[in-house]
Structure formats: structure tokens, C-alpha cells
Amino acid sequence: MAKASVASRLVGNPISWGVCEVPDWGYQLAPRTVLGEMKRLGLSGTEQGPVGYLGTTPVEVANVAAEFGLPIVGAFVPLVMHDRSQRESMRKAAHFSASLLGATGKGFFITAVVVDEGWGPRFPLSDAQWQAMFDGFSEVDEICAGYGIRQVLHPHLNTLVETYDDVQRVVAGSSVRWLLDTGHLQIGGTDPAKFAKDHFDRVDHVHIKDAKMSIAKRFLAREISLLEATRDGVFCSAGDGDVPVAEVVRTMESRGYEGWYVLEQDIAIVGDQARTPDAASTAVERSIRYLSKL
């Protein structure tokens, strides 16, 4: 049987409509508004968005997903892993999200390693803290297996796995599976196309995110925050930025990848911006057209 096309494997994420897990990000559109736009644009599924966005019980999440015919393909879960004194809190959070995901779609448990629940600033980790993180990956792998799902690590700006050195340390020091996020890798200093080639066998899930590096450089220089960079348009429609999106997709396809491609064009609805999905949906539609041509 022929492999499904890239176009048929494009799915949405609420962040493309400004719904974000980072505290104080901006106005959050209602779940049914966002999922309605995904359905209208022809996307084939969705990630859950922030913990609790689609509901806090399997019935709530399953009902809203079924209403729009959009399977749940992943759940983003920020976890504190470098601090062993917070292990019990990590386990509780992991069990909650894994149980919810396992009951509503068997998508991927997407781990982001945060400093604390408030997404505090990064700092250099000791060898012991790195090992605590690696042990945390193993523990979450076991928790996920108990619910019939799989963990993937999301390299993400403003987390403890952001830079090229972070990525290399995790690749060498752990066996965790990966989510290849084209934009977060690129801005953090890792060539996403090279990562796809070098570590294809460890990649289970892909986020498509393009970025304008002229704006990203201001974030990296700490001249502006991630929210300010997002507000200024650092994340753009696929094909409009500096990330080798097409090369990543072609590499993954040539190696036999059959999974989802999640469209992520982070926006923040702040200040006097219109609290409607129109502009975001237009940008997502532009990405769909671009990726459908690959």
C-alpha cells in the first residue's frame, strides 16, 4: 500500500491560533473556535494544546475532538526533571497527562523540560542535574508505556533543552525519543535538516515551524522576550522564513517517515489585536498550500 501523502498527514496545534501553555501568553480563543478552523482548513487532527485546554477528563476531551472529527495526536506536557526533590510532582503531572492522552487517541506524550512551573529562566546544569533529567526521561517512558503511549522530547526555547549543546548532550546521554521541531531547533542552534539525517531513527513526531532569523537573533541576544519575538512575527508561514522546512520534510519522507506533520505558527493575541481566528487561519492556510506542493 502506498504511503499517505504529506498533505493528508498535516495536523493542527492550538498555538497557531495563540493558545499557548506559557503563562500570561495572551488571549486564548475558545477550543471549539480553534478546532472549527482546523476542520474548515482540512487538517487531519490536532494536538491538545495546554494541559486542560480541551478538557480535564477523557470524556470531555474525546467529546470535543469527536465533534470536529479530529483525532488527538499529541499532548504537550511541561515537566521539571532536573530536580530530584520534585520527582513526586513530576510523576503526578505525567500520570495525569498520560492517562488523559491514553484514553483519547494514543497520541504522543510531548515532554518539555522546564526550570519550574512558571517557565523560569534557564541556567547551567550540573552533571548530577543532567543525570536527573535523563533518569526522568526513563521514568516517564515507563509511565507512558503503562497507558499505551510513547514519550517524545520537544527541544524548546526557554527550556533546559534549547541550545545545540543541550541537544547533543541529551542525544549522547539518554535514549529518549525525539520530536523534531524545525523552528525551535533552528533558533536554538541545531540544523533541523542535519538532525533529521543524523538522528532519523530516534524521531517519532515532527512539528513544522518556520522562523525569521533576523527577529530570532534579537531573542537570542536577550534584547526581546520570546513573547515579544512572537508578537513581532518571528514565527511565520512555512516557506516564508529561514528554516529549511522543505529539506526536513524531503529527508523524513525519503527515509520512510509515515507520521504526522504538526503545523505550528506561534502567535500571541495581545493588546488591541482582534480576538478572532481570521488572521491565524489565513497564515495556516498558506502553510498548507506550501507543504502540499512538496
C-alpha positions, 0 to 999 in steps of 0.5 A: 500500500502506498504511503499517505501523502504529506498533505493528508498527514498535516495536523493542527496545534492550538498555538497557531491560533495563540493558545499557548501553555506559557503563562500570561501568553495572551488571549486564548480563543475558545477550543471549539473556535480553534478546532472549527478552523482546523476542520474548515482548513482540512487538517487531519487532527490536532494536538491538545494544546495546554494541559486542560485546554480541551478538557480535564477528563477523557470524556470531555476531551474525546467529546470535543475532538469527536465533534470536529472529527479530529483525532488527538495526536499529541499532548504537550506536557511541561515537566521539571526533571532536573530536580530530584526533590520534585520527582513526586510532582513530576510523576503526578503531572505525567500520570495525569497527562498520560492517562488523559492522552491514553484514553483519547487517541494514543497520541504522543506524550510531548515532554518539555523540560522546564526550570519550574512551573512558571517557565523560569529562566534557564541556567547551567546544569550540573552533571548530577542535574543532567543525570536527573533529567535523563533518569526522568526521561526513563521514568516517564517512558515507563509511565507512558508505556503503562497507558499505551503511549510513547514519550517524545522530547520537544527541544524548546526555547526557554527550556533546559533543552534549547541550545545545540549543546543541550541537544547533543548532550541529551542525544549522547546521554539518554535514549529518549525519543525525539520530536523534531521541531524545525523552528525551535531547533533552528533558533536554538542552534541545531540544523533541523535538516542535519538532525533529521539525517543524523538522528532519523531513527530516534524521531517519532513526531515532527512539528513544522515551524518556520522562523525569521532569523533576523527577529530570532537573533534579537531573542537570542541576544536577550534584547526581546522576550520570546513573547515579544519575538512572537508578537513581532512575527518571528514565527511565520508561514512555512516557506516564508522564513529561514528554516529549511522546512522543505529539506526536513520534510524531503529527508523524513519522507525519503527515509520512510517517515509515515507520521504526522506533520504538526503545523505550528505558527506561534502567535500571541493575541495581545493588546488591541489585536482582534480576538478572532481566528481570521488572521491565524487561519489565513497564515495556516492556510498558506502553510498548507498550500506550501507543504502540499506542493512538496 
